[in-house]
Amino acid sequence: MNQQKGLIGIIIIVFVTLVISLVLGYMFLAKLYTVSGDKVVLPFKPGELLLGEGITYLFRKPTIGDRVVFTPENSGGLDFIGIITQVENKDNVTVYAIISTGKGVPWTVSIDKIKKRIYFPFIDQKETGRYPLN
């Protein structure tokens, strides 16, 4: 009887550990995004799969050239994909200019609006013939 209770306890601990690992992995390590919209900034293309991760920005701040997923003010909670083109300090707050549409008009966002860093391209570079910036 005690062995059964011990086995059940081990199963519960393994299950809880697995669930916590999956949640943390989803939050910090990786998430798949699909590019959508008709005026997407290059080098992104509609329908393309991108891999985003959130752990990098726990150790360093975003820099110019980073491809990011962000949620600008007044977007209704929609995520956008873009490239950081400028970083500046305004009143002791760092703000980022991010180009995300073909119009070329940048969004200005704070660090708390930047969700994930994009590893682009997700698919094999040899298949597309395109390579990342930098």
Secondary structure, DSSP 4 states (H G I P E B T S, - for coil): -HHHHHHHHHHHHHHHHHHHHHHHIIIII-EEEE---SSBPTT--TT-EEEEESSHHHHS---TT-EEEE--TTSTT--EEEEEEEEEEETTEEEEEEE-BTT-PPEEEEGGGEEEEEES-SS-HHHH------
